[in-house]
């Protein structure tokens, strides 16, 4: 009789442990459900304008998503990220120039393969 009680106790402990593990796995944060946890946000802006020839591209940061402030994150030729305010005039000018450059590259690539309009 004593052996059956200890066996029941072990089963009870095993089931309790299993339920606790299931509960912990459900409640623990999951990076796939909530996005990357190491997401780097801009917290301040640079005031020093960047030379256009050092900029490789940019990404927009929105305060409506993960980060607290809106920002333009420029990626330099040396793979550095520089945070800037979209309200600054120098940032607006660089964004215009990048947009123009992108349109020019797109127009040239469609003319080269023969699928785009001619003479642009």
C-alpha positions, -999 to 999 in steps of 0.1 A, spaced: 0 0 0 28 24 7 44 18 -27 12 28 -45 9 60 -25 45 70 -33 39 61 -70 8 84 -70 28 111 -53 55 109 -80 29 110 -108 12 139 -92 45 158 -89 54 150 -125 20 162 -138 23 194 -117 58 200 -131 46 194 -166 17 218 -162 41 245 -147 64 241 -177 36 244 -202 23 276 -184 58 291 -184 63 284 -221 30 301 -229 37 332 -207 73 337 -217 80 364 -243 85 351 -278 106 371 -303 87 359 -333 54 371 -319 66 405 -307 94 413 -331 131 415 -325 140 424 -289 173 439 -299 158 465 -322 179 496 -320 160 529 -319 172 564 -324 168 584 -292 184 617 -305 192 634 -338 225 645 -352 227 682 -359 256 679 -382 247 675 -419 261 644 -436 278 648 -470 256 633 -497 284 611 -512 288 593 -479 252 581 -478 244 546 -491 207 546 -481 182 553 -454 153 538 -434 124 556 -418 118 551 -381 82 556 -369 72 566 -334 40 546 -340 58 513 -340 85 503 -316 105 535 -311 97 567 -293 107 593 -320 103 596 -357 136 596 -375 155 591 -407 183 566 -402 210 571 -428 233 542 -437 268 554 -446 293 539 -469 311 526 -438 279 509 -426 273 534 -398 238 544 -389 231 581 -383 199 594 -369 184 626 -382 151 645 -380 130 645 -412 121 681 -403 156 694 -409 162 711 -442 195 692 -449 176 659 -444 148 670 -468 174 679 -494 192 646 -491 160 626 -493 150 646 -525 184 638 -540 182 601 -531 147 599 -546 159 616 -578 189 592 -580 166 562 -575 142 574 -602 171 580 -626 185 545 -619 151 529 -624 146 548 -657 180 537 -670 175 501 -661 142 499 -680 158 516 -710 187 492 -710 166 460 -711 143 475 -738 111 473 -717 108 509 -707 99 541 -725 127 556 -747 142 590 -745 138 598 -708 
